[in-house]
């Protein structure tokens, strides 16, 4: 299966026949907590992705779907004697719940084939747009079955099955003018599945250092998502500016770029699809592709993508006229996280130059400025004054929780950068700041990592 999957391309438009933190689904990637080539990766570090996964577990309780809910689901799907799609979907989910993945997959296959038959005859839904979403929705649940079972190869194949008809419909219009213009929901569905496929290829290829095959496949899907979401969310002028920017490798855009809120299909809610299916943003796609380039040593491609994502989250102020209101705190916090990620990427080479170290420090400091600004603003809004820890808001409940973690990581990375620049005194100051902040939040592993860095500095022959 692996060879066949690797050779598949995103096929050109044709009659419809496809549907990864780093805390959440794959994970959006969050700030790196160390500079890899300076020291071994700690067994118990403060990588933000893992910390966020723990917070997600605190805030989102596990839910189970009972048999009655199964029978209430899928009301949007036909259930005729010749095409019992709804009945097949319910049966597939009952089998999945019992852990019989092979039989569940076989029934999902039957449901998908029946739905595909109705899709081709125009009987799956009143509108083509809705029909496409229903068809791909089955593939999403089916692919999730194999992902749950840990079989990434089969999950990739099934998700791709759902992705291809969506991509075909979109590309049929954008490339050759065939069919109706794709709707926002169609593009979001296609981009969501493409990003999931990219995530799975990265995961299948080895995570932090994916194989060349996995890298090529992930790049292909991520690039498709970026391209289509740019087409959806940006004006022609903005899109041309972004393309020129990515090509020229220049500074971030000087104009604000807005990303609209994605919608949600009420019929698809009956399917109880995972959140990544609809909540797709241009920033997330740029972030994933930029992260992939960064981890494969292509910083010349990663840097402009991450810079553009930062500019979308936190647009530079206009040169003239009144300043618009600042984006919400969580949005600015994620911009700070991306600034830190870019800082780490700039010194990913084995022997970074002085200029690269200085550029990295600039982004890390900017990350810290944004993160600390949000922390102060949020604390002021809450009226935080008490030094009694029992009276403080838990980290998982804080609006600025990502900023808290990013501030710890950025401070730590600034210590590493000062160490690289042969300034152990300032390096220790940053490590102390990072460790104290981590300790104040109860993040023991992060505090230990900073304290170990301080001890290493003091043992160094060059220590003052």
N, C-alpha and C positions, 0 to 999 in steps of 0.2 A: 504493500500500500504506500510505503514511504516514497518509493521511486515515482510512482504515478502521481502522487500529490505534489511532489516537488516540481514536476514538469508542467503542471497545469498553470496556465496564465489566466489573467482576467480576460475573459473572452470578449471579442467585439460584440456589438449589439446584434441581436438576432431574436427571433421569437422566443418568448420566455420559456425557459425550461426550468443565487447561492447563499444562506447564511452559513486585558490584559491589560502600581500604583502601582505609592507602591503600597499602600494600605488598603486599598480597596481593590476593586476588581482590576487587573493586575495591578493591575495596579498601576495607579498613577504613581510615578516615581517621585519620591521626596528627597530632601537634601541628603547628600552623602555626609557621613560623620567623620571621615578620615580621608587622608590623601594616600591612596593605595601604595604607591611605590616607596613611601618613606618608612612604612612599618607594616608588619603583617596585619592582615585583617583581624581585629579582635574577635575572640569567640563570643564575647558578650558585649557588643558595642552599643552605640546609640543611633543606629541607622533609623531614620525617621519612619521609614516604611513599616518597620516592625512595631515601633511604638504606636503608630496609628492603628495598626491591626488590633492591638490590645484595647485601645480606646473604643474602637468600633464594637468590640465584643462587650464592652461595658454598657454602651449606649443602645445597642440593638439586640434584643433578646431573640433567641432562636424561635422560629415559628414552625408549626406543623400544620399540614393540611389534612383534614379528616375526610372520611369517605363521603360524608354529606356534601362537603364543599366540592369534591370531585364531580358529584352529580349536578351541582349547580353551575359548574364551569362550562366554558365553551358554547354558551348559548348563541354566539354569533355564527357558529358553523352549521352548515346543512347536516341533516341526519335522515336522508331519504332511504328507502329500501335498497336502491341501487348505489347510493353513495353515503354510507353511514359514517361520515367524517367525525361527527361529535362523539358517537359511541366508541369509535376506535381511539380517539384521544383520551377519553375517560379510562378505557381499558389499559392503555399504555401507561398512564400515570399511576394506576393501581399497581401494575406490575413493577414500575420503577420504585414505588414506595416499599414494596416487599423485597426489593433488592434483586429481582430477576431482570437484570439489565439486557440480557440477550433477547428474551421474549418481548420485553418492553420495546426494544429497538425495532424488532420485527413488526410490531403493531404500529409504531410510529411511522415506519416505512409505508405500511398500508394506508394509514391516514394521509400521509403526504401525497402518495400516488393518487388517491381518490381526489384530494383537494386540487392537485395539479391538473387532473382531468377536467374538473369543474372550472378551473382558472382558464384553461384553454378555450372552453366553450362560453365563457363569460357568465357562468352561473354560480361562482363562488361568492360573489358580492355584487350589489347593484352598481358600484363604481369600480373601475379598474384600479384606482389608487388603493381603495379599501381591500380589494381582492389580493393585491400584491402584498399588503401588510399581513393579511391573514395567512397567506401561503408561507411567507418567510417566518411568521410567528411559530408555525409548527416546527420548522427546521431549528429555530432557536431553542425550543424546549427539547427537541430531539438531541441536538448537539450538547445541551446542558446535561443530558443523561450520561453521555460518554465522558464528559468532563468530570462529572461527579464520580464516575467509575474509575477515573484516572487513566483512561485510554485516549491520549491526546491525538493520536493519528486518526482515530475514528471521529473524534470531536471536530477536528479540522475538516475532514471530508464532509461531515454533515452540515457544519456551519457554512461551508463553501456552497453546498447544495442550495441553501437558502439565499446566499449572497448573489449568485449568478443571475437569477431573473431580475433582481432589483438593479444590479449593475447594468444589465442589458437594457432595461427600460430607460434608465438615466442616460446611458451613453448613446442609446438610439436617438434620443432627442438632441443631446449636446454635440454629437459628432456628425450625424448625418441628417438631422432634422426630422427623424421618424417618430411618429406618435405624439402624445401630448407632453407639454412641459412637465418635468417632475415636480411634485409637490414637496414642501418642506419636510413632511413626515417620511416621504420616500427617501429623500437624501439623508435624513437623520438615521433612518433604519439601515440604509446601505453603509453609512459611515460607522455606525455602531458595530455592525457585524464585521466590517473590514478591520476595525481596531481590535476586536476580540480575536480575529484570526491572526493579526500581527502579534498580539500578546501570546497566543498559544504557540506560534512558531518560535518566538524568543524563548519561551519556557521549554519547549521541546528541544531546542538547540543548545540548552545549557545555561539559560538565565543570563548571568553577568557577562559571559563570553560566548555568545551564540556561534554556531558553526556557520561557515560561508553559505551553505544552503538555507539555513534558517534565517540568516541575516537578509539574504536576497528576497525570500518570501515575505518576511516581516516588512522590509522596506517597501515592497510592492503594494501591500495592503495599506500600510500607513500613508504612503504617498497618495493613494487613491482617495483616502478619507480627507487628507489635507486639501487636495485639489477640489473635491466636490463641496466641502464645507466652505472653502474660500468663495467658490462660485455662488453658494447660497447666502452667505452672510455679509459679503463685501460688495460695495459698488464697483463698477468697472474701473473707476479711477483708483480706488483703494487697492483693488486686485492688481492692477498694473504696477502700483507703487511697491506692493509686497513682492511681486515677482522680480522687479528690478532690484529690490533690496536683497533678496535671497541670492540673486545672480552676482551682484556686485560685492557682496560681503561688506556692507557699509554699516553705519550706525543704525540704531532703531528708528522706526518711523517717527516723524515729527508731527504727525496728525493723529487725532484720536480715532480709534477703530472700535466699533461696538459690535457685540455679539448678541443677537436676540435670544430671548428665552425659548427653549424648545417646547413644542406642544406634546400632548399625549393623546393617543387614540383611545377613546372610551371602550370600543369593542375589544381592543387589544388588552385592556385591563382584565377582561374575563380570562385571558390566558395566563395571567399572573406571570408575565415575562420579567426577567431580571431588569434592574434599573438601568443598566448600561445600554439597553436597547433603544431607549428614547432620549436619555439625558446625555446627548453628545454635543460637545462644543468644539469650536475650531482650536481653542487653546489646548484642549486635551490631545487632539490629533497632532498638533505641532510639537507638543511636549514629548509625546511618545516617539515621534520620528527623530526629534533632536536628541533624545536620550539614546536612541539606537545608534545614531551616528557618533555620539560621544563615546559610547562603550566600545565602538569598533575603530576608534582612533581617527575618525573623520571630523575633527573639530571645525574645519573650514565650512562644513555643512551644518554642524550642530549649532554653532554660535549664532548665525542669523535666525535660525528657527526659534531658538530659546529667547533671543532678543525680541522677536516679533510677538511671541506669546506674552512676554513681560509687558510689552507696549499695549497689548490688547487688554490685559488685566489692569494695568495702571498707566493709562495714557499720559504722555507728557503734557504739561500745561500749555495752553496756547500762548503764542508770542505777544498777542495783543488782545485786549478786551478782558471781560471778567473771567475769573477761573470757575470752571464748573465744579459742582460738589464732588468730593472724593468718593471713589467706589466703596462699597461695603467693606468692613474690616476683614471678613474671611477671604474676599477677593484680593485685597492688598496683601494679606498674609501669604496667599499662594504665590503672588508675584515675588515676595521676599524669598520664598522657597526656591523658585526658579532662578533668582539671582544667585543664590548660594550654589545651586547645581551648576550654573554656568561658570561660577568661580572655580569649582572643582574641576570642571572639564578643561579649563584653560591651562591647568598644570598637570594634566593626565600623562604627559610624555615622561619618559624615564629621567630625562635631564632638562627640565624646563629652563628657559632663558630668564635673564633678569627682567626683561620686558614682560614676559608671560607671568612671572610671579607678581609683578607690580599690577598688571591688568587684573589678575585673579584677586589680589587684595582689594582692589577698587570695587569689584562686584560684591565681595564678601562684606565690605564695610557698608555698601549701599543696602545690602540685604539686612544688615543689623540695624541700620537707621530706620528702615521701613518697619521691621518687626518690632523694635522698641517703641516707635511712635504709636503703632497700633495697640501695644500692650498698655501704654500710658493712657491712651484715649479710652480703651475699654474699662480700665480700672477707674478712671474718672467718672465714666457713665454709671458704673455700679456704686460709686461712692466708697470704694475700698479704702479704709484707713486703719483698720485693726491689724496689728502685727501678730495677733493670736491665730495660729494656723487652723485651729478648730473653727474659726469664724470665716475662713477664706473659702471661696468658691472652688470646688474640685476642678482639676485640670480638664477632665472630660466634658464638663459643663460650660467651660469658658468659650465665649465667642472667638477669642483670639488664641485658642489652643495651638493652632499650627504655628503662629508667631512665637509662642513660648518655646516650642521645640526648635524652630529655625534659629532663634536667637542663641540657643545653647550650641547648636551645630556650627553656626557662623563664627561664634567666638572661638570655638575649638579650632576651626579651620584657619582662622587668622593667627592662632598660635602656631599652627603647622607652617604657615607661610612665613612668619617671622623666623621660625627655626630654619627654613630653607634659605632665608636672606641673611643668616648668620647673626641674628639679633636675639640671643637667648633671654635677655632681660625682658623685652617686650613680649616675647613668646610666653614666658611664664605668667605675665600679667593676664594675657588672654586665657590661658589655661585655668588660672585661678577664677577668673570671671565666669567661664563656662561651667566649672565644677560647682561653684557656689550656687549658680542659678539652677543647675540640675538638682542639687541637694535640696534647695528650697521647695522644689516641686515633687520631691520624693522619688526622683529617677536615679536610683542607686547605681545602676550600670554606667550611666553617663558620667556621674560624679567619679566613679572608680577609674574610668578611662582618662579623665582629665588629670586626676591625681597621679596616675601612672606616668603620664606625659611629663608632669612636673618632676617626678623622681628621676625619670630618664634624663631630663635636662640637667639636673643637679649632679648626676653621676658623670656627665659628659666632661672630657678633658678641657673643653673650651669654656666651661661654666665659670662665671666670675667668682 
